[in-house]
Each structure stands twice: as structure tokens, then as C-alpha cells.
Amino acid sequence: MSAGNAHNGLERSERLKSRSLIEQLFGGGSRSLAAHPLRIVYRLKDRSEGESPVQLLVSVPKRYFKRAVKRNRIKRQVREAYRLNKHYLTEKVDALGNKSLIIAFIWSEDRLLPSPEVSQRVVNLLKRVGEKL
């Protein structure tokens, strides 16, 4: 993979999978913002060696969409919008030095939205989080 392509991708290291980090994110001391129907929960932490500056989790509760197809569609829309606009956050986090950011996008409504609308809300949230850092 070329360097230019890697910058715009969403690599495995950028996905939030560690149970301990997820518990840390939702355990308290985290901040939260909303752009209905999306909510972002985020927390700054010390960066360990080889860790991505920003790690992402996307959650769509089964309560809102019983069918996995619809949940997966929303997750794809949010991940794609994040991938194209993550520069709003990565530049700010890199400027902080030895810190990293863990974030979770949580969907909170039982209706699907078109991709441009989802993208607009993701950008709104990313910019607001960037301002608060």
C-alpha cells in the first residue's frame, strides 16, 4: 500500500477492539456530543507505542434495527464518512504529542438516513470534538 493511500484508509490499528479500552471509554470521565441521530463518546488517553492516534468504534443497537443488514449499512456509512474526514481529528491529536483519542459513534434512532446526511453529521461531530481538544 502506498503512503498516500494509507493516509486515507481505515486501517486495522484504527479500529477500537480492546475490551479494556472500550470499558475505559464508557467507564466514566468520557465526554459526549450529539448530532441527532448520532452521538459521539470520546476520551483522551496516553498513547502507547505503535498505537494509532485515533481509534474508532461504531455501534448500532439491535433495539433500533432488528435486521443485521440495516445495522451494517449504517456502520458502513459512518465508517466511510469518518474515513474521508478523519483529518479533522488526527491533526489535532498529533499536535497534542503523546496522547491518543478513543471515540465511539452510537446510532440512536430507528430510521435510516441517506449517506450525505450521515456524512454531514459525522463531520459536524468531528469538528466539534476537534475544537474541544
Backbone torsions as a table, in degrees:
resi	resn	phi	psi	omega
1	MET	NA	132.5	-179.3
2	SER	-76.7	159.7	-176.8
3	ALA	-61.8	-38.6	-179.7
4	GLY	-65.3	-38.1	-179.2
5	ASN	-72.2	-37.2	-177.8
6	ALA	-64.5	-33.5	-177.5
7	HIS	-62.3	-36.8	-174.4
8	ASN	-95.0	-1.1	-179.3
9	GLY	-84.3	-179.6	173.3
10	LEU	-124.6	95.7	-172.2
11	GLU	-82.7	165.0	-178.7
12	ARG	-56.9	-37.6	-177.8
13	SER	-68.0	-16.9	-179.8
14	GLU	-88.5	-4.8	178.6
15	ARG	-89.7	137.7	179.3
16	LEU	-89.7	109.6	-176.5
17	LYS	-124.1	-19.9	-175.1
18	SER	-68.4	124.4	-179.3
19	ARG	-59.3	-40.6	-178.3
20	SER	-65.5	-38.4	177.8
21	LEU	-68.9	-37.5	179.2
22	ILE	-65.6	-41.9	177.0
23	GLU	-64.5	-37.5	177.7
24	GLN	-63.6	-40.4	-179.0
25	LEU	-65.1	-44.4	-175.8
26	PHE	-95.8	-2.1	-175.0
27	GLY	-75.7	-18.5	-177.3
28	GLY	132.3	155.1	-178.1
29	GLY	83.1	3.6	177.9
30	SER	-93.2	160.2	176.6
31	ARG	-111.5	160.1	-175.3
32	SER	-143.1	141.4	174.8
33	LEU	-133.9	157.4	180.0
34	ALA	-132.8	143.5	168.0
35	ALA	-136.7	90.0	-168.3
36	HIS	-44.9	132.3	4.8
37	PRO	-93.0	15.4	179.6
38	LEU	-100.0	143.4	173.7
39	ARG	-129.1	140.7	178.0
40	ILE	-117.0	132.7	175.5
41	VAL	-115.3	130.0	-176.1
42	TYR	-142.1	158.1	-179.7
43	ARG	-155.3	135.2	174.5
44	LEU	-85.8	143.5	177.0
45	LYS	-148.0	168.9	177.0
46	ASP	-71.7	137.5	-177.7
47	ARG	-86.3	132.1	175.2
48	SER	-93.0	167.8	-174.6
49	GLU	-58.5	130.9	176.3
50	GLY	74.6	8.9	-177.7
51	GLU	-87.7	146.5	177.4
52	SER	-68.9	145.3	-179.4
53	PRO	-63.5	-31.5	179.4
54	VAL	-132.2	130.7	175.7
55	GLN	-118.6	140.6	-168.5
56	LEU	-122.0	141.5	173.0
57	LEU	-132.2	136.2	176.6
58	VAL	-120.7	127.1	-177.3
59	SER	-126.0	129.5	173.8
60	VAL	-126.1	105.2	-175.4
61	PRO	-62.9	143.7	178.6
62	LYS	-63.5	-22.6	179.2
63	ARG	-57.8	-35.3	-176.7
64	TYR	-88.2	-35.9	179.9
65	PHE	-133.7	111.1	-179.0
66	LYS	-69.2	-32.7	-175.9
67	ARG	-87.8	128.0	-177.9
68	ALA	-60.9	-30.4	-179.7
69	VAL	-57.6	-44.2	-179.4
70	LYS	-71.5	-40.2	177.7
71	ARG	-61.5	-43.7	-179.1
72	ASN	-66.2	-34.3	178.3
73	ARG	-62.1	-45.9	-179.5
74	ILE	-64.9	-43.1	178.5
75	LYS	-59.1	-42.6	178.4
76	ARG	-61.3	-44.6	-179.9
77	GLN	-61.0	-45.7	-178.0
78	VAL	-67.0	-44.9	-179.9
79	ARG	-62.1	-40.9	-179.9
80	GLU	-66.1	-43.8	178.6
81	ALA	-62.9	-39.8	178.1
82	TYR	-65.3	-46.1	-177.5
83	ARG	-56.6	-41.7	-177.4
84	LEU	-76.6	-19.8	-173.7
85	ASN	-124.4	13.1	-176.2
86	LYS	-65.4	-17.6	-179.4
87	HIS	-60.0	-24.7	176.8
88	TYR	-59.4	-34.0	-178.1
89	LEU	-97.3	-43.3	-173.0
90	THR	-60.3	-38.0	179.6
91	GLU	-64.9	-42.7	-179.6
92	LYS	-65.5	-43.4	-178.0
93	VAL	-67.7	-40.7	178.0
94	ASP	-60.9	-34.4	179.9
95	ALA	-68.7	-21.0	-179.3
96	LEU	-78.4	-9.3	178.4
97	GLY	90.3	-118.8	-171.3
98	ASN	-91.2	37.8	179.5
99	LYS	-114.6	155.9	171.6
100	SER	-134.6	162.6	-175.2
101	LEU	-119.8	131.4	172.8
102	ILE	-112.6	130.4	-176.7
103	ILE	-132.5	151.4	175.1
104	ALA	-132.8	128.9	171.3
105	PHE	-96.4	128.5	-178.9
106	ILE	-123.2	126.0	179.4
107	TRP	-84.8	136.4	-174.2
108	SER	-134.6	41.4	177.6
109	GLU	-153.7	156.8	-176.1
110	ASP	-99.2	27.9	174.7
111	ARG	-128.8	147.8	178.2
112	LEU	-81.5	149.7	176.4
113	LEU	-122.0	152.6	175.2
114	PRO	-66.3	151.8	-176.5
115	SER	-54.5	-42.2	179.6
116	PRO	-60.9	-35.2	178.8
117	GLU	-69.5	-42.0	176.8
118	VAL	-61.7	-44.3	-179.7
119	SER	-60.1	-43.4	179.7
120	GLN	-60.4	-41.4	-179.2
121	ARG	-71.3	-37.4	177.5
122	VAL	-63.7	-45.5	179.3
123	VAL	-60.6	-44.9	178.1
124	ASN	-54.4	-48.9	-178.8
125	LEU	-66.4	-41.5	-179.6
126	LEU	-63.0	-41.7	178.9
127	LYS	-64.3	-42.6	-179.1
128	ARG	-65.3	-40.3	178.0
129	VAL	-65.7	-42.1	178.9
130	GLY	-58.5	-38.8	179.2
131	GLU	-67.3	-34.0	-176.5
132	LYS	-80.0	-15.4	-178.5
133	LEU	-72.6	NA	NA
